[in-house]
Amino acid sequence: MYDPVQKAEEIKKLVVRGTSRKYYRIARGGKWYGGIATCDCVGCNLDCVFCWSNYPRKNPNRSGKFYTPDEIHRALLSCARKQGYQRLRISGNEITISPEHLFELLRKVANTPYTFILETNGTLIDDEIARELSRFQNIYVRVSFKGTNPWEFSKLTGAIPEGFYLQLRALESLVKYKVPCWASVVVSFSTPENIVNFTNTIKDINQNLPKTLEQEVIFILPHIEKRLKERGIKPKIFDNTIFKNRR
């Protein structure tokens, strides 16, 4: 097992140079959130068994190229304008590994009419990060939980169970600083009882969080099927739909 915070520091050395960050795919369009321009970054501090972005996550030193916040900003806006999108995001891996890059990018997006969707596993978001995010008016944060409890989190990520509480901390900090946010949770490996317990847990943070909760159902892609078999993990639910509920 590994500590997600310590792993983030190790990955950061490979994928961050000052305010520049590694990306492996630039400015693709997509149907999520009603249409969104996306750049995919390199490097994550979790090793989720169901992750679709396999090679960049496993090989951060051999994947992608370094881009400045300005280059990513221009690429996202170009894609959004061509496709008629109103939303922008960074996906693929964990963007909060490089907060300096993220905040510089958000400062540029703040001067545009676009909404930025921050997708994150939340393990690196504390009060300091949440307070900085609260300065931006056109941002929404989606915290993606890797299971409904510490044991599922550890089983699915290979990380220490305590990492689950870091995800909860992210929601608490975001709510505290009034940053618009919602939670998603992988339910493919969960029992109905665990899903209910998780819903009650986030309700204790804010009573509105269960109303916007996304229940995530995994894709069974070839590399994911192989990893599941290697770890001896069988999903209870799977489909070709990433989210049961989409915003």
C-alpha angles and dihedrals in degrees: 000000000000138000110249092213094052091045090053090058091051093048092046090063089061102041106031130070111174105302093341121100135193118253129181099192128031131207107340123167125234143177096235117117089013092301128337141184111232140191117190117220129204125241134045133191093216129068101208114188091219098047114137093199093071110151099044090047094049095039109037092152093057100037134086137343134271118261131182121234088251092055092050091045092053092046093051093047092047091053093044093051093048093048098037093241125158097196136070133191148166114230140156098075138005113307096185090071084084106040093167090059092044096050093047089051091048091051089058094045089050089071092058134071091243129111118229119215110205108204111193143154086227098223092122099042113105133155093285094054093042091051090053091047090052089068090071120079101193101055134104122188123213113195109202112208116207097216134338099270142016094273095052090045092054094044093051099040103029088231129124113283091241088074088078090066090053087061090051089048089057092057091046092051094045092050091045092056093039096244109161105249146151137189134239124191134195105239099172090100099035136099120232088249092055091049090053091048091051091050090053091048094057090042087063087059094048128346092224096057095082089055092062098034115136117212106213121211117193131237115236098222118170096259091045092051089052093050092047091053092047091054094040093239122146121193118227093206130024136159144157090263118090097202130032088201121031126194 
